[in-house]
Amino acid sequence: ARAARAEGVRAATDITGFGLLGHLGNILAGSRLAAELWVGNLPVLEHARQMAEEGLMPGGTQRNIEVASATTTYDSDVTAAERILLADAQTSGGLLLAVAPACLADLLAGLKEAQTLASAVIGRLVEGETGHIHVSASPPTPAKG
């Protein structure tokens, strides 16, 4: 929390019953923005991926997937297990933080200094249809030139 406040985090939420997609959707509705998510950058708890690959999920996760389907599109390389992880209804204790790009490096350094268990850049907010989330496996490759 101290690192987030020090770097001007503009929005924050814990990832609980509505999963990452649900909570991100709430941030997007309030900001009138869209988002790009890179599931390959997502920190995942040990064994969670294996359970998702086996299709093991609580009923709440299935409901979250159904709700998110109205506002979420996936690239073809995003697996069914990754879609489950993005909508997981089980509380992980993780936080979703939104910060201005100019403050990102300092926020990551502050989180490291605070010995945060995991931190990652998992996407970005973009102009577009309010609430829309586009999920791809990894960030776009910067254009050369």
Order of alpha helices (4+ residues) and beta strands (2+ residues): alpha-beta-alpha-beta-alpha-alpha-beta-alpha-beta-alpha-beta-beta
